[in-house]
Amino acid sequence: MAAKGFPAEIERLRDEIRAHDRRYYIEDAPVISDTEYDRLLKRLQDLEAAHPGSVRPDSPTQRVGGGVATDFKSVKHAVPMLSLDNTYSADEVRQWHERVVKLLPKSETPAFVVEPKVDGLSCALTYENGLLIRGATRGDGEAGEDVTPNVRTLKNVPLSLSGRAPSRLELRGEVVMYQADFEALNASELKAGREPFVNPRNCAAGSLRQKDPKITAARRLRFIAHSFGVWEGGKAVESHTGFLDACAGLGFQTNPRWRKNGIDALVDFFDQFRELVIPNLPFGVDGVVVKVDSYAQQKMLGFTAKSPRWAVAFKYPAQQASTSVDAVEFSVGRTGTITPVAKVKPVFCAGVTISSVTLHNFDEIARLGLKIGDRVMIERAGEVIPKIVKVVGSSKGGREIKAPKTCPSCGGRILKEEGFVAYYCGNPSCPAQLKRTLLHFASRQAMDIQGFGEETVDQLVDSGRVSAIADIYSLPKEDLLKLALWKEKKADNLLAQIEASKNRPLSKLINALGIRQVGEKTAESLAEGFSLDELAAASPEDLRRIPEIGPVVAESIVGFFKAPEVKGLLAKLKKAGLNFKKMAPSAPAGSALAGKTFVFTGELSGMSRDEAGEKVKALGAKTSSSISAKTSFVVAGDSPGSKYQKAKALGVTILTEAEFLKLVNP
């Protein structure tokens, strides 16, 4: 007798499980725990196993088959799945609206529907006589991949339709993963020692195309309907809002939507939509979609080759989300600059999950009034690095964010130049900036070591053979021969170049050290005024006796040579035999221009600026790129820039090109 009750219990369990699926995946209001749900499903599986004849393809137990797919076959869509045109401003939406109105009869006033533009994987579901027969990806719009076994695992996708369903329906929408489910999945991936997924959209796309449907089933994907390609039979729908209502009656999840009459109300609504609706959605959104509501009007408007004329996507130029700052870390850039990076509670924004946000510098932290523990608004536009826009909630126990006293990479001293916002590591051999430092050190303007390019630097640093600048002067040949594609001749040539660099003029070595605010021309002036040992011991007052050295540059030089790491580097370079000697003045004896400083601005007609600079250097003068009261002459060519005005204001002597030539060629 008990056996007779089994078929009735099977139907009851199926209906109960479907109801729970709807509450969880569509209404977001579950009433039982996962354990209780699993117990119901297990009971149904046991009953169907005992009564094989009772199993139907739309049973909840049939969502995950036992087989593993070997490939995804191509399937043609009944109607092409076209993409939407994008707009990025209210003006562009108004222009679209003008085109719509122009194409419709004057008696037709369009009404519009606004929906979130779901950031998921486009998918089409085909039903015949109420049963799901196919699920396909968008593909190229004409044909996609048949992913039916995987689609059947999505618990908010009805396997059979209830009510007055169309006899044939091709429903279109987006497959998404909710942010909460994405975070839970990544937590389990990390716990298992696997790489986490980048963002929910990529994870959803990869999950739907798994060879094993059981993997797809475990990912908690959802389908959100937004349109149809085919609707045959059943109760006809005459508008998009009517279609969305019909979808809800058939058991499909749809977007929250709002109907607005008139373009002005529509445009006014965009900001409200962005601020009030999108942040509260559980899935990713990259804008909104605006559609003409009436299907009769949609038919009048028709399509272009690529897009419907009756719909357009409005993408916000930047998207925002709120989160809290858990910590601040400090990164070292390739030039030694210390950048504070906020580690925030992971939040989904503009298509990605954000856990780190640059704070740029400590002045920006002060401007924001930011402390660790504060709640902040972050913004991300397109692929731009996210930034903190403002503090929206101060933490009572918030901790102040202070600049580090030592480099997080090498432990060296942190320096800050007066008048500049950035803090930086003063160690030229800091691992975080070593490759850039080595490339500059070996460049033509510096020590001119040919063959010491990026590939060589990468190999030497990555192999651990060079961990500081001075290491290049103690490289054994056998170490070079161990590098990939290195032979005797290549190794000999590089070692010869390194040896030759020891005799470069001191100006080259000073420039090679990478002192902030010191370029090629300033290095020449310093080398003519000091030996390297004298320069390392010079005071700001000593340095400012050189015409083009101002207080900022002087402080930068003094700060550089104070660093213990720099003192150690100089000792090693001196031991290696590099030239530390003061350069002899290049001017001929008795030159009237010896010690004078020239600045060139504008375009010279008879020579280049470099050629003009060589002329004055040959006469014992110097060139500079900046003007100060110590500048001797400014040579103004055609279309001189701001330097011309500054020279006039400072009372510096200004020469025309003809006057300059007369001066250097008496």
BELBELCOR-V386367 format. One record per run of one state. SS is the DSSP state (a for helix, b for strand, c for the rest). FROM is the first residue (numbers start at 1). TO is the last residue. If there is no record, write none. Layout:
# BELBELCOR-V386367
SS_FROM_TO, SS_FROM_TO
This chain:
# BELBELCOR-V386367
c_1_1, a_2_25, c_26_33, a_34_50, c_51_51, a_52_54, c_55_59, a_60_63, c_64_67, b_68_68, c_69_73, b_74_76, c_77_85, b_86_87, c_88_89, a_90_103, c_104_110, b_111_118, c_119_120, b_121_128, c_129_130, b_131_137, c_138_142, b_143_146, c_147_147, a_148_151, c_152_159, b_160_160, c_161_167, b_168_177, c_178_178, a_179_191, c_192_199, a_200_208, c_209_211, b_212_212, a_213_217, c_218_220, b_221_232, c_233_238, b_239_239, a_240_250, c_251_252, b_253_254, c_255_256, b_257_261, c_262_262, a_263_280, c_281_284, b_285_292, c_293_293, b_294_294, a_295_301, c_302_302, b_303_303, c_304_307, b_308_308, c_309_310, b_311_314, c_315_318, b_319_332, c_333_336, b_337_349, c_350_351, b_352_358, c_359_361, a_362_368, c_369_370, b_371_372, c_373_374, b_375_380, c_381_386, b_387_393, c_394_398, b_399_400, c_401_405, b_406_406, c_407_412, b_413_416, c_417_422, b_423_425, c_426_430, a_431_442, c_443_453, a_454_462, c_463_468, a_469_474, c_475_476, a_477_481, c_482_487, a_488_501, c_502_505, a_506_512, c_513_519, a_520_529, c_530_531, a_532_537, c_538_539, a_540_543, c_544_550, a_551_562, c_563_563, a_564_576, c_577_596, b_597_601, c_602_602, b_603_603, c_604_608, a_609_618, c_619_621, b_622_623, c_624_632, b_633_636, c_637_637, b_638_638, c_639_641, a_642_650, c_651_652, b_653_655, c_656_656, a_657_664, c_665_666
